[in-house]
Amino acid sequence: MKYHVISLRMGCLTTLLHTEVNDMDFDTEGRVIVYGTDNEAYYLLTDSVQMED
């Protein structure tokens, strides 16, 4: 799976593979937070999960 995310710290758009994701959680406003293996936190973009071929 691929996840299209925006870095909380830098604000840049990137794509993470499922192997680059440590955990996911919700913030107080209901947004999905993705924690990467790079120790960064990201917002998951709506309808952005793609299955790999």
C-alpha positions as CSV (number, residue, x, y, z in Angstrom):
1,M,0.0,0.0,0.0
2,K,1.0,3.6,-0.6
3,Y,-0.1,6.5,1.6
4,H,-0.1,10.1,0.4
5,V,0.8,12.2,3.4
6,I,1.8,15.8,4.4
7,S,4.6,16.2,6.9
8,L,3.5,18.0,10.1
9,R,6.9,19.6,10.6
10,M,7.8,20.6,7.0
11,G,4.4,20.7,5.3
12,C,5.7,18.9,2.2
13,L,3.7,16.2,0.3
14,T,5.2,12.8,0.1
15,T,4.2,9.1,-0.4
16,L,5.0,6.4,2.2
17,L,5.0,2.7,1.5
18,H,3.4,0.4,4.1
19,T,6.9,-0.7,5.2
20,E,7.7,3.0,6.1
21,V,4.7,3.3,8.5
22,N,5.2,2.5,12.2
23,D,1.7,3.4,13.5
24,M,-1.4,5.5,12.9
25,D,-3.6,7.4,15.3
26,F,-6.2,10.2,15.4
27,D,-5.6,13.7,16.6
28,T,-8.2,15.7,18.7
29,E,-9.9,16.9,15.5
30,G,-10.3,13.4,14.0
31,R,-7.5,13.6,11.4
32,V,-5.4,10.5,10.8
33,I,-1.8,10.9,11.9
34,V,0.7,8.6,10.4
35,Y,4.0,7.9,12.2
36,G,6.8,7.0,9.9
37,T,9.9,4.8,10.4
38,D,11.9,8.1,9.9
39,N,10.5,9.4,13.2
40,E,8.3,11.9,11.4
41,A,4.6,12.5,11.9
42,Y,2.3,13.1,8.9
43,Y,-1.3,13.9,8.1
44,L,-2.9,11.2,5.9
45,L,-4.6,12.8,2.9
46,T,-8.3,11.8,2.4
47,D,-8.9,9.0,-0.1
48,S,-5.1,8.7,-0.7
49,V,-4.4,5.0,0.0
50,Q,-3.4,3.1,-3.1
51,M,-2.9,-0.6,-3.5
52,E,0.3,-1.7,-5.1
53,D,0.2,-3.9,-8.1
